[in-house]
Amino acid sequence: MSDSGSRLRAFVAELKRRRVFRVAAVYAVVSFGILQVADIAFPALKLPDWSITFVVALALLGFPVALVLGWAYDLTRHGVVRTEPLADESTAHHRLGRGPALIAVALVSVLTIATGWYILPRLPGWWSVKPAGAEGADVRKLLVVLPFVNLGSPANEYFADGITEEITARLASVQGLGVIARTTAIQYKDAEKTVAEIGAELGVDYVLEGTVRWENVPDGPSRVRVTPQLIKAADATHVWAQIYEEPIASVFQVQSDIAERVVGALGLTLVEPDRLALKSEPTRNPEAYSYYLLGNDILRSSTSQAGSQQALEMFERAIELDPGFELARKKIAEAHANVYWGSFRTLVGFPQDDVDRSLDRVIPESFGDDTAAYFLAQATLLKRADRPAEGRAFFDSARAFLEPEVVARPTDARRHAQLGLAYAGLGRQEEAKREGRRAVELLPIAEDAYTGAALADNLAHIYVMTGEYEAAIDQLATLLSAQGPLSSAWLRVDPTWDALRAHTRFQDLLAGGS
């Protein structure tokens, strides 16, 4: 027994001499630091979920390798050198034998494998084998945020809808949580259905509903009262509920807290990027936020050019109150896109024999401050009037105007769409398709049924101008299958699509809408 103890003490002493313990400690600290950086940086870089898992796996696999290298080599002022036994330790070295070393290596390997076996399957992106029949199964917890009921003045309905939309957006950013789209959830506004019925129809596990009361106090600060309730759909039991009554200036903290409490009640763990996203405050100006919500409500409920112009005024007022309000700036781009759609498509959609009349109506005032839309409308009609040189000049004017705009506002889908048309008119086909596709990526139909449809229509127009007729028909087929402003009746009379009329698939689209 004392011989075994002596060997063990000698082995531990040798580990210390070879600095193996120090190597293990340094490796653990460095690995932890790398994992912390990866946890923050990878989501921000839009890297896939499995990339963090891959880093963890490498860290675990590298641990025993680092210990072996720490045993065999040492870092000296002469560089990396092999660690030799002490000259006077030959007898002790032989007495130590290989037994303890082999046991230590085996123990470290087993512990590393066991740790990996426990940790890796719990990380996102792990490719563990699924049970039979579970291929492709959605393991997320599914939630629908029903429109919060407005208990205040009917004029404040837009505020309750805005609160609902903001909470939905915050929850939708959380990993491991599936949130039903707002456009689907809003169908249940004022619906006479139970939570269980709604849950069964949508296939969700939980329902978040609530009430909102905005109290405008003439001689004091306005207050908002929000009462959210998280309910389990299967049995309609409450999981969590709370009453918030705060000054209107604290509305973002209320929204963030509701989202965080819901995530906690569902047993989900927030990674740091998600936590920061939930706590974001788009503006610190309550009045600017009110104008933003009002404009958003008008933009959603009205597809008319006048409605879009009114929404635009609300967003511009919000920007005046808070120049750093980026969400309002994005909505300004969407409202401009709607105004552009109404003006541009109305003016260029006349039959061929009405081109001269259309040209007379195309004046800068028709497009407000959208100079590019004016240039593009002129260019399109001049080209159709068989005046290609004049049309090309207007296309180039649009390009010169739009290129710096796109650089200054790279997330403005409307500007990318317009630049795509300008490039197409100049024969720069690849650049035209790139800009048109970028516009659709920035604001897809699934995110905005009206403006997204306008941008998809624009991409189809670019495909026609660049000779890619099949791609154009694909876009039009998608547009007709969605509930948007495009119709078969419009396709029949709009000369934009004249190049497609001999194609059987295009004729089928027209016949399908008759």
C-alpha positions in Angstrom: 0.0 0.0 0.0 2.8 2.4 0.9 4.5 1.5 -2.4 1.4 2.5 -4.4 1.2 5.7 -2.4 4.8 6.5 -3.0 4.3 5.9 -6.8 1.3 8.2 -6.8 3.2 11.0 -4.9 6.1 10.6 -7.3 3.7 10.9 -10.3 2.0 14.0 -8.9 5.5 15.5 -8.3 6.4 14.7 -11.9 3.2 16.4 -13.1 4.1 19.5 -11.2 7.7 19.5 -12.5 6.5 19.2 -16.1 3.9 22.0 -15.4 1.0 19.9 -16.5 -1.3 21.4 -13.9 -0.4 24.9 -15.2 -1.0 23.9 -18.8 -4.5 22.6 -17.7 -5.3 25.8 -15.9 -4.2 28.0 -18.8 -6.0 25.9 -21.3 -9.2 26.1 -19.3 -9.0 29.9 -18.9 -8.2 30.5 -22.6 -11.0 28.1 -23.8 -13.5 29.8 -21.5 -12.5 33.2 -23.0 -12.8 31.9 -26.6 -16.2 30.4 -25.9 -17.5 33.7 -24.3 -16.3 35.6 -27.4 -17.9 33.1 -29.7 -21.2 33.2 -27.8 -21.4 37.0 -28.4 -19.8 37.3 -31.8 -21.2 34.3 -33.7 -24.9 35.3 -33.6 -23.9 38.9 -34.5 -22.0 37.6 -37.5 -25.1 35.4 -38.5 -23.0 32.2 -38.2 -25.1 29.0 -38.0 -26.0 27.6 -34.6 -23.7 24.6 -35.0 -20.6 26.9 -35.2 -20.7 27.4 -31.4 -21.1 23.7 -30.9 -18.1 23.1 -33.1 -15.9 25.4 -31.0 -17.0 23.6 -27.8 -16.2 20.2 -29.4 -12.7 21.4 -30.4 -12.1 22.8 -26.9 -13.0 19.4 -25.4 -11.0 17.4 -27.9 -8.0 19.6 -27.4 -7.8 19.3 -23.6 -6.2 15.8 -23.4 -3.9 16.7 -26.3 -2.8 19.8 -24.4 -2.0 17.7 -21.3 0.0 15.2 -23.3 2.0 18.0 -25.0 2.4 19.7 -21.6 3.9 16.4 -20.2 6.3 15.9 -23.2 7.4 19.4 -23.9 8.3 22.6 -22.0 8.5 26.3 -23.1 11.9 27.8 -22.3 13.9 30.8 -23.3 15.4 28.6 -26.0 11.9 27.8 -27.4 9.9 24.6 -27.1 12.1 21.7 -25.9 11.4 18.1 -25.0 11.2 17.6 -21.2 13.7 15.0 -20.0 13.7 13.1 -16.7 16.0 14.5 -14.0 19.5 12.9 -14.1 19.3 11.7 -10.5 15.8 10.4 -10.9 16.5 7.4 -13.1 15.8 5.0 -10.3 12.7 6.8 -9.2 11.6 7.1 -12.8 11.8 3.3 -13.3 10.2 2.8 -9.9 7.3 5.0 -11.0 6.5 2.8 -14.0 3.9 3.4 -16.6 0.9 2.4 -14.5 -0.1 5.8 -13.0 0.6 7.6 -16.2 -1.6 5.3 -18.2 -4.3 5.5 -15.6 -4.2 9.3 -15.6 -4.4 9.5 -19.4 -7.3 7.1 -19.4 -9.1 9.0 -16.6 -8.7 12.4 -18.4 -9.9 10.9 -21.7 -13.0 9.3 -20.0 -13.8 12.6 -18.2 -13.5 14.6 -21.4 -15.7 12.1 -23.3 -18.3 12.1 -20.5 -18.3 15.9 -20.4 -18.7 16.2 -24.1 -21.5 13.5 -24.1 -23.4 15.6 -21.5 -22.8 19.1 -22.9 -22.8 18.8 -26.7 -26.3 17.4 -27.2 -27.6 20.4 -25.2 -26.0 22.9 -27.5 -27.7 24.4 -30.6 -27.0 22.7 -33.9 -26.0 19.3 -32.5 -26.6 16.6 -35.0 -27.6 13.9 -32.6 -29.7 11.0 -33.9 -33.4 11.7 -33.7 -35.9 9.0 -32.8 -37.8 7.2 -35.5 -40.4 9.5 -37.0 -39.0 12.6 -35.5 -37.0 13.7 -38.6 -37.7 17.4 -39.2 -39.8 17.7 -36.1 -40.0 21.2 -34.6 -38.7 21.1 -31.0 -39.4 24.8 -30.4 -42.1 25.9 -28.0 -44.8 27.5 -30.1 -46.5 30.7 -29.0 -49.1 33.1 -30.4 -49.4 36.7 -29.2 -53.0 37.7 -29.6 -53.9 41.4 -30.2 -54.0 43.1 -26.9 -57.4 44.6 -26.1 -57.6 48.3 -25.9 -59.4 49.4 -22.7 -58.9 53.1 -23.3 -60.2 55.6 -25.8 -61.1 54.1 -29.2 -58.7 56.7 -30.6 -55.9 54.8 -28.9 -56.5 51.5 -30.6 -53.4 51.9 -32.7 -51.3 52.1 -29.4 -52.6 48.7 -28.2 -51.9 47.2 -31.6 -48.4 48.7 -31.5 -47.7 47.2 -28.1 -48.7 43.8 -29.4 -46.5 44.1 -32.5 -43.5 45.2 -30.5 -43.8 42.3 -28.0 -44.3 39.9 -30.9 -41.2 41.1 -32.6 -39.1 40.8 -29.4 -40.2 37.3 -28.7 -39.7 36.2 -32.3 -36.0 36.9 -31.9 -35.5 34.4 -29.1 -33.8 31.1 -30.0 -35.9 28.0 -29.2 -39.2 29.9 -29.4 -41.5 29.8 -32.4 -43.9 32.8 -32.6 -46.8 32.9 -35.0 -46.7 35.8 -37.4 -48.6 39.0 -36.6 -50.6 38.8 -39.8 -52.0 35.5 -38.7 -52.5 36.4 -35.1 -54.4 39.6 -35.9 -57.2 37.4 -37.5 -58.2 36.5 -34.0 -58.8 40.1 -33.0 -62.3 40.3 -31.4 -62.8 36.6 -32.3 -65.3 34.7 -30.2 -63.0 31.7 -29.7 -61.6 30.1 -26.6 -57.8 29.9 -25.9 -58.1 26.1 -26.4 -59.7 26.6 -29.8 -57.2 29.1 -31.0 -54.3 26.9 -29.7 -55.7 23.9 -31.6 -56.2 25.9 -34.9 -52.7 27.3 -34.8 -51.0 24.3 -33.3 -49.3 26.3 -30.5 -48.4 25.4 -27.0 -49.0 28.8 -25.4 -51.1 31.9 -25.9 -50.1 35.4 -24.7 -53.0 37.8 -24.5 -53.6 41.0 -22.5 -55.1 44.4 -22.2 -53.7 48.0 -22.6 -55.0 51.2 -21.2 -53.3 54.5 -22.1 -54.3 57.2 -19.8 -53.6 60.7 -21.1 -53.4 63.1 -18.2 -53.8 66.8 -19.2 -51.9 68.2 -16.3 -49.4 65.4 -15.7 -47.4 62.6 -17.3 -49.4 60.1 -19.3 -49.4 56.5 -17.9 -49.9 53.1 -19.5 -51.4 50.1 -17.9 -50.6 46.7 -19.5 -51.9 43.4 -18.2 -50.3 40.4 -20.0 -51.4 36.8 -19.4 -49.5 33.7 -20.6 -51.9 30.8 -20.9 -51.2 27.1 -21.7 -53.3 26.3 -24.7 -54.0 22.6 -23.9 -56.0 23.3 -20.7 -56.4 27.1 -20.6 -54.5 27.4 -17.3 -52.5 30.5 -16.5 -48.7 30.1 -16.5 -47.9 33.7 -15.7 -49.7 37.1 -15.4 -48.7 40.5 -14.1 -50.0 44.1 -14.0 -47.8 46.9 -15.2 -48.7 50.5 -14.5 -45.9 52.9 -15.5 -45.3 56.3 -17.1 -45.6 56.3 -20.9 -41.8 56.9 -21.0 -41.2 53.4 -19.5 -43.2 51.6 -22.2 -40.1 50.0 -23.7 -39.0 48.6 -20.3 -42.5 47.2 -19.9 -42.3 45.5 -23.3 -38.8 44.1 -22.6 -39.9 42.9 -19.1 -43.0 41.1 -20.5 -40.9 39.4 -23.2 -38.2 38.3 -20.6 -40.8 37.1 -18.1 -42.5 35.0 -20.9 -39.2 33.5 -21.9 -38.5 32.6 -18.2 -41.9 31.2 -17.6 -41.5 28.9 -20.7 -38.2 27.6 -19.2 -36.0 29.0 -22.0 -32.5 30.3 -21.5 -31.6 33.6 -23.0 -28.2 33.9 -24.6 -26.6 37.3 -24.3 -27.4 38.6 -27.8 -31.1 37.7 -27.3 -31.1 39.5 -23.9 -29.7 42.6 -25.4 -32.2 42.5 -28.3 -35.1 42.3 -25.8 -33.8 45.3 -23.9 -33.4 47.5 -26.9 -35.1 50.9 -26.9 -35.7 52.3 -30.5 -36.3 55.8 -29.1 -36.4 57.6 -25.8 -39.1 60.1 -26.9 -42.6 58.9 -26.1 -44.2 61.4 -28.5 -42.0 60.2 -31.3 -43.0 56.6 -30.5 -46.7 57.6 -30.6 -46.3 59.1 -34.0 -44.5 56.0 -35.2 -47.2 53.7 -34.0 -49.9 55.9 -35.5 -48.1 55.9 -38.9 -47.6 52.1 -38.7 -51.3 51.6 -38.1 -52.2 53.8 -41.1 -49.7 52.0 -43.3 -51.1 48.6 -42.3 -54.7 49.5 -42.7 -54.6 51.5 -45.9 -53.3 50.5 -49.3 -54.2 53.8 -50.9 -51.7 56.4 -52.0 -53.3 59.0 -49.8 -53.0 56.6 -46.8 -49.4 56.0 -47.5 -48.8 59.7 -47.8 -50.5 60.3 -44.4 -48.4 57.5 -42.8 -45.3 59.1 -44.3 -46.2 62.4 -42.5 -46.5 60.6 -39.2 -43.1 58.9 -39.6 -41.4 62.2 -40.6 -42.9 63.8 -37.5 -41.4 61.0 -35.4 -38.0 61.7 -37.0 -38.3 65.4 -36.3 -38.8 64.6 -32.6 -36.0 62.0 -32.6 -33.5 62.1 -35.5 -32.0 58.9 -34.3 -35.2 56.9 -34.5 -34.1 54.2 -37.0 -37.3 52.2 -37.0 -39.2 55.3 -38.1 -36.6 55.8 -40.9 -37.2 52.3 -42.1 -41.0 52.9 -42.2 -40.4 56.1 -44.1 -38.8 53.9 -46.8 -41.8 51.6 -46.8 -44.3 54.5 -47.0 -42.2 56.0 -49.9 -42.3 52.6 -51.6 -46.1 52.6 -51.4 -46.4 56.1 -52.8 -43.9 55.1 -55.5 -46.0 52.0 -56.4 -49.2 54.1 -56.6 -47.7 56.9 -58.7 -45.3 54.9 -60.9 -47.5 52.0 -61.7 -50.5 54.2 -62.4 -48.6 56.5 -64.7 -46.7 53.8 -66.7 -49.5 51.2 -66.8 -51.4 52.8 -69.7 -51.9 51.0 -73.0 -49.4 51.7 -75.7 -51.7 54.2 -77.5 -51.9 56.4 -74.4 -48.1 56.8 -74.0 -48.2 60.5 -75.0 -51.0 61.2 -72.5 -48.9 59.4 -69.8 -45.9 61.5 -70.6 -47.9 64.7 -70.2 -48.9 63.5 -66.7 -45.4 62.6 -65.6 -44.3 65.7 -63.8 -42.0 65.9 -60.7 -44.8 67.0 -58.5 -46.5 63.7 -59.1 -43.9 62.0 -57.0 -43.4 64.4 -54.2 -39.7 64.4 -53.2 -39.0 61.0 -55.0 -36.8 62.3 -57.8 -35.7 58.8 -58.8 -39.3 57.7 -59.4 -39.9 60.6 -61.7 -36.7 59.8 -63.7 -37.7 56.1 -64.0 -41.3 56.9 -65.0 -40.0 59.3 -67.7 -37.4 56.8 -68.9 -39.9 53.9 -69.1 -42.5 55.8 -71.1 -39.9 57.4 -73.4 -38.6 53.9 -74.2 -42.1 52.7 -74.8 -42.7 55.7 -77.1 -39.7 54.5 -79.2 -37.5 57.3 -78.0 -34.7 55.1 -76.6 -31.9 57.8 -76.5 -34.0 60.1 -74.4 -35.2 57.2 -72.2 -31.6 56.1 -71.6 -30.7 59.6 -70.5 -33.4 59.5 -67.8 -32.3 55.9 -66.8 -28.8 57.3 -66.3 -30.1 60.3 -64.3 -31.9 57.8 -62.0 -28.7 55.8 -61.7 -26.6 58.8 -60.8 -29.2 59.9 -58.2 -29.6 56.4 -56.7 -26.1 55.0 -56.3 -25.1 57.4 -53.5 -28.5 56.9 -51.9 -28.0 53.2 -51.7 -24.5 53.7 -50.2 -25.9 56.1 -47.6 -29.0 53.9 -46.8 -28.1 50.3 -47.6 -31.2 48.8 -46.0 -33.7 51.0 -48.0 -35.4 48.3 -50.1 -37.1 51.0 -52.3 -33.8 52.5 -53.4 -32.4 49.1 -54.3 -35.5 48.3 -56.3 -35.3 51.6 -58.2 -31.6 51.2 -58.8 -32.3 47.7 -60.3 -34.7 49.3 -62.8 -32.2 52.0 -63.7 -29.4 49.4 -64.3 -31.8 47.3 -66.4 -32.7 50.3 -68.6 -29.0 50.8 -69.1 -28.3 47.2 -70.1 -26.4 46.4 -66.9 -28.2 43.1 -66.4 -26.3 41.4 -63.6 -26.3 44.6 -61.5 -30.0 45.1 -62.2 -30.9 41.6 -61.0 -28.6 41.9 -58.0 -30.3 45.1 -56.8 -33.8 43.8 -57.5 -33.2 40.7 -55.5 -31.6 42.6 -52.7 -34.8 44.7 -52.4 -37.0 41.6 -52.1 -34.6 40.2 -49.5 -34.8 43.4 -47.4 -38.6 43.4 -47.4 -40.2 40.1 -48.4 -43.9 39.5 -48.9 -44.0 37.5 -45.8 -43.0 40.5 -43.8 -45.1 43.1 -45.6 -47.8 41.9 -47.9 -48.3 45.2 -49.7 -44.9 46.8 -50.0 -43.2 43.4 -50.4 -45.5 42.7 -53.3 -44.6 46.0 -54.9 -40.9 45.1 -54.7 -41.5 41.6 -56.1 -43.4 43.1 -59.0 -40.5 45.4 -59.5 -38.1 42.4 -59.7 -40.4 40.7 -62.2 -40.2 44.0 -64.3 -36.4 43.8 -64.1 -36.5 40.2 -65.3 -38.6 41.2 -68.3 -36.2 44.0 -69.1 -33.2 41.7 -68.9 -34.8 39.0 -71.0 -35.3 36.4 -68.2 -39.0 35.7 -69.0 -39.3 32.5 -67.0 -38.0 34.1 -63.9 -40.4 37.0 -64.4 -43.4 34.6 -64.7 -42.2 32.8 -61.6 -42.4 36.1 -59.7 -45.8 36.9 -61.1 -47.1 33.5 -60.2 -46.0 34.0 -56.6 -47.6 37.4 -56.5 -50.9 36.2 -57.8 -51.0 33.4 -55.2 -50.7 35.9 -52.4 -53.2 38.5 -51.3 -51.7 41.6 -52.8 -52.4 44.5 -55.2 -51.5 42.5 -58.4 -54.4 40.9 -60.3 -54.8 39.0 -63.6 -57.0 41.8 -64.8 -54.1 44.3 -64.4 -51.7 41.9 -66.1 -54.0 41.8 -69.1 -53.8 45.6 -69.7 -50.4 46.5 -68.3 -47.9 46.9 -71.3 -45.0 46.1 -68.9 -45.7 42.4 -69.5 -46.2 42.6 -73.3 -43.0 40.5 -73.8 -44.6 37.6 -71.9 -47.9 37.4 -73.7 -46.7 34.7 -76.2 -45.6 32.4 -73.3 -48.0 29.6 -72.4 -47.3 29.9 -68.6 -48.2 33.6 -68.7 -51.4 32.8 -70.6 -52.2 30.2 -67.9 -51.8 33.0 -65.2 -54.3 35.2 -67.0 -56.7 32.3 -67.5 -56.4 31.3 -63.9 -57.7 34.7 -62.7 -60.6 35.0 -65.2 
